[in-house]
Amino acid sequence: MMLTTHALDKFFRGLLDIDGFKDIDSSLNGIQVDNNGGEVRKMAFAVDACMETFKRAARAGAGLLFVHHGLFWGKPLSLEGGHLQRVKFLLDNNIALYAVHLPLDQHPRLGNNAVLAEMLGIKEPEPFGLYHGRKIGYKGSLSSALTIEEAASRISYMGRPPLGIFPFGKKEILTCGVISGGAAREAPQALEEGLDLYIAGESSHSVYHQALEGGLNMIAGGHYSTEVWGVKRMMEECVAQFGIDCEFIDVPTGL
């Protein structure tokens, strides 16, 4: 099969339930910028659609860039300023941009949260974290007890420190819930379910005292750092399925 953008779009849509999230995800999931219709011989994968990522994808010779955070969110944007320059760069370099947001967070095998649950040693992970009627995270019992520092170390990407560690609960952690990215405000759901530890990408002042008073351990692993995992797992899936040359582009924000 010749790997065109539309052949890859069909593959991703069948794998990631992209259409199932169209009513709750503000991201324009799927092809955001197309190429000239030619064969894609190399793919690049990254967390964010930004000029630095685009330049590295061009240097790598990628024909398609798969990202978690794309360029279009919920409403049309005029092609001017930096937005114009980003789109123009993709067109000038014949790089297609493909974005997958919530479907990649939620996927039970390839998603950010499923991979984080696997890394933490969550046994038989169950859906967790209600967002607009869909559970996009995972929770469960750990295969062995962890301290909060050990849990933070397990999910660290490239040894980078988390944004914050909040040891407000048990020293021996046996249960955990995880939702990658900006999901700090879902912490009360972890409290309601009696979990020992809640992991999100970001922290929030508004839930600090709720976690403290409720005895809930929390880790803010970093929005970027908690969302490299699904992207990298998707890259591995494409290599396995198609044998195509792929490259992960790491452009950390520290946030």
ChimeraX commands (.cxc) that place a marker at each C-alpha (Angstrom):
marker #1 position 0.00,0.00,0.00 radius 0.5
marker #1 position 1.30,3.43,-0.93 radius 0.5
marker #1 position 1.27,5.59,2.19 radius 0.5
marker #1 position -0.47,8.79,1.21 radius 0.5
marker #1 position -1.92,11.17,3.77 radius 0.5
marker #1 position -5.42,9.89,3.06 radius 0.5
marker #1 position -4.37,6.24,3.45 radius 0.5
marker #1 position -2.78,7.14,6.78 radius 0.5
marker #1 position -5.87,9.12,7.80 radius 0.5
marker #1 position -8.01,6.03,7.20 radius 0.5
marker #1 position -5.61,3.95,9.31 radius 0.5
marker #1 position -5.53,6.45,12.20 radius 0.5
marker #1 position -9.31,6.91,12.21 radius 0.5
marker #1 position -9.89,3.18,12.36 radius 0.5
marker #1 position -7.37,2.77,15.16 radius 0.5
marker #1 position -8.01,5.78,17.39 radius 0.5
marker #1 position -11.80,6.37,17.29 radius 0.5
marker #1 position -11.24,9.93,16.09 radius 0.5
marker #1 position -14.83,10.39,14.95 radius 0.5
marker #1 position -16.12,9.22,18.34 radius 0.5
marker #1 position -14.68,12.34,19.99 radius 0.5
marker #1 position -15.83,14.92,17.44 radius 0.5
marker #1 position -18.58,16.30,19.71 radius 0.5
marker #1 position -16.39,16.88,22.78 radius 0.5
marker #1 position -12.90,17.61,21.46 radius 0.5
marker #1 position -12.18,21.16,20.30 radius 0.5
marker #1 position -9.16,19.95,18.37 radius 0.5
marker #1 position -9.53,19.52,14.61 radius 0.5
marker #1 position -8.45,15.89,14.79 radius 0.5
marker #1 position -7.12,14.43,11.57 radius 0.5
marker #1 position -5.43,16.10,8.62 radius 0.5
marker #1 position -4.92,19.77,9.47 radius 0.5
marker #1 position -2.61,20.61,6.59 radius 0.5
marker #1 position -2.27,18.28,3.61 radius 0.5
marker #1 position 0.71,17.66,1.34 radius 0.5
marker #1 position 0.70,17.51,-2.48 radius 0.5
marker #1 position -0.82,14.02,-2.53 radius 0.5
marker #1 position 2.46,12.19,-2.95 radius 0.5
marker #1 position 3.74,9.19,-1.03 radius 0.5
marker #1 position 4.84,9.68,2.57 radius 0.5
marker #1 position 8.22,7.98,2.92 radius 0.5
marker #1 position 9.11,9.22,6.39 radius 0.5
marker #1 position 7.01,10.33,9.36 radius 0.5
marker #1 position 7.89,12.56,12.28 radius 0.5
marker #1 position 6.11,12.53,15.65 radius 0.5
marker #1 position 5.96,15.32,18.23 radius 0.5
marker #1 position 3.80,16.64,21.03 radius 0.5
marker #1 position 3.27,20.17,19.70 radius 0.5
marker #1 position 2.71,21.83,16.34 radius 0.5
marker #1 position 5.18,24.73,16.44 radius 0.5
marker #1 position 7.78,26.23,14.15 radius 0.5
marker #1 position 10.71,24.54,15.92 radius 0.5
marker #1 position 9.05,21.14,15.46 radius 0.5
marker #1 position 8.30,21.95,11.79 radius 0.5
marker #1 position 11.91,22.95,11.10 radius 0.5
marker #1 position 13.23,19.74,12.62 radius 0.5
marker #1 position 10.69,17.68,10.67 radius 0.5
marker #1 position 11.86,19.36,7.45 radius 0.5
marker #1 position 15.52,18.68,8.26 radius 0.5
marker #1 position 14.61,15.04,8.92 radius 0.5
marker #1 position 12.94,14.76,5.52 radius 0.5
marker #1 position 9.51,13.91,6.95 radius 0.5
marker #1 position 6.49,13.97,4.66 radius 0.5
marker #1 position 3.98,13.87,7.51 radius 0.5
marker #1 position 4.17,15.20,11.06 radius 0.5
marker #1 position 1.90,13.55,13.66 radius 0.5
marker #1 position 1.25,15.72,16.73 radius 0.5
marker #1 position -0.91,15.67,19.85 radius 0.5
marker #1 position -1.50,19.44,19.91 radius 0.5
marker #1 position -2.28,20.80,16.44 radius 0.5
marker #1 position -2.80,24.28,15.02 radius 0.5
marker #1 position -6.61,24.43,14.94 radius 0.5
marker #1 position -8.83,24.46,18.05 radius 0.5
marker #1 position -12.58,24.91,17.88 radius 0.5
marker #1 position -12.83,27.92,15.59 radius 0.5
marker #1 position -11.43,29.18,12.29 radius 0.5
marker #1 position -8.23,31.20,12.45 radius 0.5
marker #1 position -7.26,33.83,9.91 radius 0.5
marker #1 position -4.03,33.12,8.05 radius 0.5
marker #1 position -1.91,35.98,9.32 radius 0.5
marker #1 position 1.08,36.54,11.57 radius 0.5
marker #1 position 2.71,33.53,13.16 radius 0.5
marker #1 position -0.17,31.25,12.20 radius 0.5
marker #1 position 0.36,32.11,8.53 radius 0.5
marker #1 position 4.10,31.51,8.83 radius 0.5
marker #1 position 3.58,28.08,10.36 radius 0.5
marker #1 position 1.09,26.96,7.70 radius 0.5
marker #1 position 3.24,28.45,4.91 radius 0.5
marker #1 position 6.30,26.58,6.17 radius 0.5
marker #1 position 4.44,23.28,6.04 radius 0.5
marker #1 position 3.17,23.97,2.53 radius 0.5
marker #1 position 6.56,25.19,1.27 radius 0.5
marker #1 position 8.21,22.03,2.60 radius 0.5
marker #1 position 5.39,19.68,1.52 radius 0.5
marker #1 position 4.85,18.41,5.08 radius 0.5
marker #1 position 1.38,17.21,6.04 radius 0.5
marker #1 position 0.25,17.95,9.61 radius 0.5
marker #1 position -1.86,15.34,11.39 radius 0.5
marker #1 position -3.24,16.02,14.89 radius 0.5
marker #1 position -4.89,13.70,17.42 radius 0.5
marker #1 position -5.87,15.09,20.83 radius 0.5
marker #1 position -8.37,13.37,23.17 radius 0.5
marker #1 position -8.55,10.13,21.15 radius 0.5
marker #1 position -4.83,9.71,21.81 radius 0.5
marker #1 position -5.21,10.51,25.51 radius 0.5
marker #1 position -7.93,7.88,25.93 radius 0.5
marker #1 position -6.85,4.94,23.74 radius 0.5
marker #1 position -6.60,1.79,25.92 radius 0.5
marker #1 position -3.40,0.51,24.30 radius 0.5
marker #1 position -1.67,3.39,22.53 radius 0.5
marker #1 position -2.82,6.41,24.52 radius 0.5
marker #1 position -0.90,8.69,26.85 radius 0.5
marker #1 position -2.81,7.51,29.90 radius 0.5
marker #1 position -2.64,3.81,29.08 radius 0.5
marker #1 position 1.14,4.03,28.67 radius 0.5
marker #1 position 1.49,5.97,31.93 radius 0.5
marker #1 position -0.64,3.35,33.71 radius 0.5
marker #1 position 1.62,0.65,32.29 radius 0.5
marker #1 position 4.75,2.46,33.45 radius 0.5
marker #1 position 3.33,2.84,36.95 radius 0.5
marker #1 position 2.46,-0.85,37.14 radius 0.5
marker #1 position -1.30,-0.42,37.37 radius 0.5
marker #1 position -2.90,-3.86,37.20 radius 0.5
marker #1 position -5.97,-4.23,34.99 radius 0.5
marker #1 position -6.45,-0.48,34.46 radius 0.5
marker #1 position -10.04,0.79,34.39 radius 0.5
marker #1 position -11.36,3.93,32.68 radius 0.5
marker #1 position -11.25,6.97,34.98 radius 0.5
marker #1 position -11.68,10.72,34.80 radius 0.5
marker #1 position -14.97,11.94,33.35 radius 0.5
marker #1 position -14.63,14.73,30.78 radius 0.5
marker #1 position -17.72,15.80,28.84 radius 0.5
marker #1 position -19.25,12.39,29.34 radius 0.5
marker #1 position -16.16,10.35,28.40 radius 0.5
marker #1 position -13.57,8.81,30.71 radius 0.5
marker #1 position -10.18,9.59,29.23 radius 0.5
marker #1 position -7.81,8.48,32.02 radius 0.5
marker #1 position -7.10,5.20,33.79 radius 0.5
marker #1 position -6.99,4.03,37.40 radius 0.5
marker #1 position -6.29,0.86,39.34 radius 0.5
marker #1 position -4.24,-0.99,41.91 radius 0.5
marker #1 position -0.46,-1.06,41.59 radius 0.5
marker #1 position 1.39,-4.33,41.15 radius 0.5
marker #1 position 3.68,-3.23,44.00 radius 0.5
marker #1 position 3.55,-0.38,46.48 radius 0.5
marker #1 position 5.34,2.84,45.53 radius 0.5
marker #1 position 6.38,6.01,47.28 radius 0.5
marker #1 position 5.35,9.23,45.60 radius 0.5
marker #1 position 8.98,9.86,44.63 radius 0.5
marker #1 position 9.22,6.42,43.00 radius 0.5
marker #1 position 6.01,7.05,41.06 radius 0.5
marker #1 position 7.35,10.40,39.83 radius 0.5
marker #1 position 10.58,8.75,38.74 radius 0.5
marker #1 position 8.74,6.05,36.78 radius 0.5
marker #1 position 6.87,8.53,34.60 radius 0.5
marker #1 position 9.74,10.97,34.11 radius 0.5
marker #1 position 10.73,11.49,30.47 radius 0.5
marker #1 position 14.49,11.76,29.92 radius 0.5
marker #1 position 14.94,12.13,33.69 radius 0.5
marker #1 position 13.25,15.53,33.69 radius 0.5
marker #1 position 11.77,16.56,37.05 radius 0.5
marker #1 position 8.00,16.92,37.47 radius 0.5
marker #1 position 6.38,20.32,37.86 radius 0.5
marker #1 position 5.35,19.44,41.37 radius 0.5
marker #1 position 5.12,16.64,43.93 radius 0.5
marker #1 position 2.48,17.00,46.64 radius 0.5
marker #1 position 2.86,14.30,49.34 radius 0.5
marker #1 position -0.47,14.84,51.07 radius 0.5
marker #1 position -1.46,11.21,51.60 radius 0.5
marker #1 position -0.19,7.75,52.40 radius 0.5
marker #1 position 3.54,7.10,52.16 radius 0.5
marker #1 position 2.84,3.64,50.74 radius 0.5
marker #1 position 0.81,4.12,47.55 radius 0.5
marker #1 position -1.31,1.17,46.41 radius 0.5
marker #1 position -3.84,2.79,44.05 radius 0.5
marker #1 position -3.49,5.48,41.42 radius 0.5
marker #1 position -5.44,7.43,38.80 radius 0.5
marker #1 position -3.82,9.25,35.90 radius 0.5
marker #1 position -4.97,11.81,33.33 radius 0.5
marker #1 position -2.25,13.39,31.21 radius 0.5
marker #1 position -2.02,17.08,30.31 radius 0.5
marker #1 position -4.03,19.87,31.89 radius 0.5
marker #1 position -6.25,17.77,34.13 radius 0.5
marker #1 position -5.54,19.10,37.61 radius 0.5
marker #1 position -9.20,19.96,38.20 radius 0.5
marker #1 position -10.15,16.31,37.89 radius 0.5
marker #1 position -8.37,15.64,41.21 radius 0.5
marker #1 position -11.68,15.61,43.16 radius 0.5
marker #1 position -12.69,12.55,41.14 radius 0.5
marker #1 position -9.62,10.75,42.53 radius 0.5
marker #1 position -10.69,11.81,46.03 radius 0.5
marker #1 position -14.23,10.55,45.47 radius 0.5
marker #1 position -12.90,7.17,44.36 radius 0.5
marker #1 position -10.56,6.85,47.34 radius 0.5
marker #1 position -7.34,6.68,45.32 radius 0.5
marker #1 position -3.97,7.07,47.05 radius 0.5
marker #1 position -2.35,9.04,44.22 radius 0.5
marker #1 position -3.54,11.26,41.39 radius 0.5
marker #1 position -1.25,12.13,38.48 radius 0.5
marker #1 position -1.92,14.89,35.96 radius 0.5
marker #1 position 0.27,17.01,33.74 radius 0.5
marker #1 position -0.42,20.29,35.51 radius 0.5
marker #1 position -1.18,21.53,39.02 radius 0.5
marker #1 position -3.91,23.98,40.03 radius 0.5
marker #1 position -4.19,26.34,42.96 radius 0.5
marker #1 position -7.92,25.62,43.11 radius 0.5
marker #1 position -7.48,21.96,44.08 radius 0.5
marker #1 position -4.46,22.27,46.39 radius 0.5
marker #1 position -6.40,22.45,49.64 radius 0.5
marker #1 position -8.91,19.83,48.53 radius 0.5
marker #1 position -6.05,17.38,47.99 radius 0.5
marker #1 position -4.32,18.41,51.22 radius 0.5
marker #1 position -7.43,18.12,53.38 radius 0.5
marker #1 position -8.52,14.92,51.66 radius 0.5
marker #1 position -5.14,13.22,52.08 radius 0.5
marker #1 position -4.58,12.76,48.35 radius 0.5
marker #1 position -1.06,12.49,47.00 radius 0.5
marker #1 position -0.63,14.39,43.72 radius 0.5
marker #1 position 2.03,14.61,41.04 radius 0.5
marker #1 position 2.04,17.29,38.34 radius 0.5
marker #1 position 4.23,15.46,35.88 radius 0.5
marker #1 position 4.30,18.23,33.29 radius 0.5
marker #1 position 1.83,18.78,30.47 radius 0.5
marker #1 position 4.49,18.07,27.86 radius 0.5
marker #1 position 6.22,15.23,29.70 radius 0.5
marker #1 position 3.01,13.30,30.39 radius 0.5
marker #1 position 2.02,13.51,26.71 radius 0.5
marker #1 position 5.11,12.25,24.94 radius 0.5
marker #1 position 4.11,8.66,25.67 radius 0.5
marker #1 position 1.12,8.21,23.39 radius 0.5
marker #1 position 2.91,9.99,20.56 radius 0.5
marker #1 position 5.92,7.70,20.90 radius 0.5
marker #1 position 3.68,4.62,21.16 radius 0.5
marker #1 position 1.91,5.68,17.95 radius 0.5
marker #1 position 5.28,6.01,16.26 radius 0.5
marker #1 position 6.16,2.47,17.30 radius 0.5
marker #1 position 2.80,1.28,15.95 radius 0.5
marker #1 position 3.45,2.88,12.55 radius 0.5
marker #1 position 6.90,1.28,12.35 radius 0.5
marker #1 position 5.39,-2.10,13.22 radius 0.5
marker #1 position 2.47,-1.75,10.80 radius 0.5
marker #1 position 4.20,-0.18,7.81 radius 0.5
marker #1 position 7.95,-0.52,8.32 radius 0.5
marker #1 position 8.20,3.20,7.58 radius 0.5
marker #1 position 11.11,5.36,8.71 radius 0.5
marker #1 position 9.99,7.43,11.72 radius 0.5
marker #1 position 11.55,9.97,14.06 radius 0.5
marker #1 position 10.42,11.46,17.37 radius 0.5
marker #1 position 11.07,15.18,17.71 radius 0.5
marker #1 position 11.58,16.29,21.30 radius 0.5
marker #1 position 10.82,20.00,21.87 radius 0.5
marker #1 position 10.14,20.23,25.63 radius 0.5
marker #1 position 8.45,23.29,27.09 radius 0.5
marker #1 position 9.33,22.57,30.71 radius 0.5
marker #1 position 5.63,23.06,31.49 radius 0.5
marker link #1:1,2 radius 0.2
marker link #1:2,3 radius 0.2
marker link #1:3,4 radius 0.2
marker link #1:4,5 radius 0.2
marker link #1:5,6 radius 0.2
marker link #1:6,7 radius 0.2
marker link #1:7,8 radius 0.2
marker link #1:8,9 radius 0.2
marker link #1:9,10 radius 0.2
marker link #1:10,11 radius 0.2
marker link #1:11,12 radius 0.2
marker link #1:12,13 radius 0.2
marker link #1:13,14 radius 0.2
marker link #1:14,15 radius 0.2
marker link #1:15,16 radius 0.2
marker link #1:16,17 radius 0.2
marker link #1:17,18 radius 0.2
marker link #1:18,19 radius 0.2
marker link #1:19,20 radius 0.2
marker link #1:20,21 radius 0.2
marker link #1:21,22 radius 0.2
marker link #1:22,23 radius 0.2
marker link #1:23,24 radius 0.2
marker link #1:24,25 radius 0.2
marker link #1:25,26 radius 0.2
marker link #1:26,27 radius 0.2
marker link #1:27,28 radius 0.2
marker link #1:28,29 radius 0.2
marker link #1:29,30 radius 0.2
marker link #1:30,31 radius 0.2
marker link #1:31,32 radius 0.2
marker link #1:32,33 radius 0.2
marker link #1:33,34 radius 0.2
marker link #1:34,35 radius 0.2
marker link #1:35,36 radius 0.2
marker link #1:36,37 radius 0.2
marker link #1:37,38 radius 0.2
marker link #1:38,39 radius 0.2
marker link #1:39,40 radius 0.2
marker link #1:40,41 radius 0.2
marker link #1:41,42 radius 0.2
marker link #1:42,43 radius 0.2
marker link #1:43,44 radius 0.2
marker link #1:44,45 radius 0.2
marker link #1:45,46 radius 0.2
marker link #1:46,47 radius 0.2
marker link #1:47,48 radius 0.2
marker link #1:48,49 radius 0.2
marker link #1:49,50 radius 0.2
marker link #1:50,51 radius 0.2
marker link #1:51,52 radius 0.2
marker link #1:52,53 radius 0.2
marker link #1:53,54 radius 0.2
marker link #1:54,55 radius 0.2
marker link #1:55,56 radius 0.2
marker link #1:56,57 radius 0.2
marker link #1:57,58 radius 0.2
marker link #1:58,59 radius 0.2
marker link #1:59,60 radius 0.2
marker link #1:60,61 radius 0.2
marker link #1:61,62 radius 0.2
marker link #1:62,63 radius 0.2
marker link #1:63,64 radius 0.2
marker link #1:64,65 radius 0.2
marker link #1:65,66 radius 0.2
marker link #1:66,67 radius 0.2
marker link #1:67,68 radius 0.2
marker link #1:68,69 radius 0.2
marker link #1:69,70 radius 0.2
marker link #1:70,71 radius 0.2
marker link #1:71,72 radius 0.2
marker link #1:72,73 radius 0.2
marker link #1:73,74 radius 0.2
marker link #1:74,75 radius 0.2
marker link #1:75,76 radius 0.2
marker link #1:76,77 radius 0.2
marker link #1:77,78 radius 0.2
marker link #1:78,79 radius 0.2
marker link #1:79,80 radius 0.2
marker link #1:80,81 radius 0.2
marker link #1:81,82 radius 0.2
marker link #1:82,83 radius 0.2
marker link #1:83,84 radius 0.2
marker link #1:84,85 radius 0.2
marker link #1:85,86 radius 0.2
marker link #1:86,87 radius 0.2
marker link #1:87,88 radius 0.2
marker link #1:88,89 radius 0.2
marker link #1:89,90 radius 0.2
marker link #1:90,91 radius 0.2
marker link #1:91,92 radius 0.2
marker link #1:92,93 radius 0.2
marker link #1:93,94 radius 0.2
marker link #1:94,95 radius 0.2
marker link #1:95,96 radius 0.2
marker link #1:96,97 radius 0.2
marker link #1:97,98 radius 0.2
marker link #1:98,99 radius 0.2
marker link #1:99,100 radius 0.2
marker link #1:100,101 radius 0.2
marker link #1:101,102 radius 0.2
marker link #1:102,103 radius 0.2
marker link #1:103,104 radius 0.2
marker link #1:104,105 radius 0.2
marker link #1:105,106 radius 0.2
marker link #1:106,107 radius 0.2
marker link #1:107,108 radius 0.2
marker link #1:108,109 radius 0.2
marker link #1:109,110 radius 0.2
marker link #1:110,111 radius 0.2
marker link #1:111,112 radius 0.2
marker link #1:112,113 radius 0.2
marker link #1:113,114 radius 0.2
marker link #1:114,115 radius 0.2
marker link #1:115,116 radius 0.2
marker link #1:116,117 radius 0.2
marker link #1:117,118 radius 0.2
marker link #1:118,119 radius 0.2
marker link #1:119,120 radius 0.2
marker link #1:120,121 radius 0.2
marker link #1:121,122 radius 0.2
marker link #1:122,123 radius 0.2
marker link #1:123,124 radius 0.2
marker link #1:124,125 radius 0.2
marker link #1:125,126 radius 0.2
marker link #1:126,127 radius 0.2
marker link #1:127,128 radius 0.2
marker link #1:128,129 radius 0.2
marker link #1:129,130 radius 0.2
marker link #1:130,131 radius 0.2
marker link #1:131,132 radius 0.2
marker link #1:132,133 radius 0.2
marker link #1:133,134 radius 0.2
marker link #1:134,135 radius 0.2
marker link #1:135,136 radius 0.2
marker link #1:136,137 radius 0.2
marker link #1:137,138 radius 0.2
marker link #1:138,139 radius 0.2
marker link #1:139,140 radius 0.2
marker link #1:140,141 radius 0.2
marker link #1:141,142 radius 0.2
marker link #1:142,143 radius 0.2
marker link #1:143,144 radius 0.2
marker link #1:144,145 radius 0.2
marker link #1:145,146 radius 0.2
marker link #1:146,147 radius 0.2
marker link #1:147,148 radius 0.2
marker link #1:148,149 radius 0.2
marker link #1:149,150 radius 0.2
marker link #1:150,151 radius 0.2
marker link #1:151,152 radius 0.2
marker link #1:152,153 radius 0.2
marker link #1:153,154 radius 0.2
marker link #1:154,155 radius 0.2
marker link #1:155,156 radius 0.2
marker link #1:156,157 radius 0.2
marker link #1:157,158 radius 0.2
marker link #1:158,159 radius 0.2
marker link #1:159,160 radius 0.2
marker link #1:160,161 radius 0.2
marker link #1:161,162 radius 0.2
marker link #1:162,163 radius 0.2
marker link #1:163,164 radius 0.2
marker link #1:164,165 radius 0.2
marker link #1:165,166 radius 0.2
marker link #1:166,167 radius 0.2
marker link #1:167,168 radius 0.2
marker link #1:168,169 radius 0.2
marker link #1:169,170 radius 0.2
marker link #1:170,171 radius 0.2
marker link #1:171,172 radius 0.2
marker link #1:172,173 radius 0.2
marker link #1:173,174 radius 0.2
marker link #1:174,175 radius 0.2
marker link #1:175,176 radius 0.2
marker link #1:176,177 radius 0.2
marker link #1:177,178 radius 0.2
marker link #1:178,179 radius 0.2
marker link #1:179,180 radius 0.2
marker link #1:180,181 radius 0.2
marker link #1:181,182 radius 0.2
marker link #1:182,183 radius 0.2
marker link #1:183,184 radius 0.2
marker link #1:184,185 radius 0.2
marker link #1:185,186 radius 0.2
marker link #1:186,187 radius 0.2
marker link #1:187,188 radius 0.2
marker link #1:188,189 radius 0.2
marker link #1:189,190 radius 0.2
marker link #1:190,191 radius 0.2
marker link #1:191,192 radius 0.2
marker link #1:192,193 radius 0.2
marker link #1:193,194 radius 0.2
marker link #1:194,195 radius 0.2
marker link #1:195,196 radius 0.2
marker link #1:196,197 radius 0.2
marker link #1:197,198 radius 0.2
marker link #1:198,199 radius 0.2
marker link #1:199,200 radius 0.2
marker link #1:200,201 radius 0.2
marker link #1:201,202 radius 0.2
marker link #1:202,203 radius 0.2
marker link #1:203,204 radius 0.2
marker link #1:204,205 radius 0.2
marker link #1:205,206 radius 0.2
marker link #1:206,207 radius 0.2
marker link #1:207,208 radius 0.2
marker link #1:208,209 radius 0.2
marker link #1:209,210 radius 0.2
marker link #1:210,211 radius 0.2
marker link #1:211,212 radius 0.2
marker link #1:212,213 radius 0.2
marker link #1:213,214 radius 0.2
marker link #1:214,215 radius 0.2
marker link #1:215,216 radius 0.2
marker link #1:216,217 radius 0.2
marker link #1:217,218 radius 0.2
marker link #1:218,219 radius 0.2
marker link #1:219,220 radius 0.2
marker link #1:220,221 radius 0.2
marker link #1:221,222 radius 0.2
marker link #1:222,223 radius 0.2
marker link #1:223,224 radius 0.2
marker link #1:224,225 radius 0.2
marker link #1:225,226 radius 0.2
marker link #1:226,227 radius 0.2
marker link #1:227,228 radius 0.2
marker link #1:228,229 radius 0.2
marker link #1:229,230 radius 0.2
marker link #1:230,231 radius 0.2
marker link #1:231,232 radius 0.2
marker link #1:232,233 radius 0.2
marker link #1:233,234 radius 0.2
marker link #1:234,235 radius 0.2
marker link #1:235,236 radius 0.2
marker link #1:236,237 radius 0.2
marker link #1:237,238 radius 0.2
marker link #1:238,239 radius 0.2
marker link #1:239,240 radius 0.2
marker link #1:240,241 radius 0.2
marker link #1:241,242 radius 0.2
marker link #1:242,243 radius 0.2
marker link #1:243,244 radius 0.2
marker link #1:244,245 radius 0.2
marker link #1:245,246 radius 0.2
marker link #1:246,247 radius 0.2
marker link #1:247,248 radius 0.2
marker link #1:248,249 radius 0.2
marker link #1:249,250 radius 0.2
marker link #1:250,251 radius 0.2
marker link #1:251,252 radius 0.2
marker link #1:252,253 radius 0.2
marker link #1:253,254 radius 0.2
marker link #1:254,255 radius 0.2
view
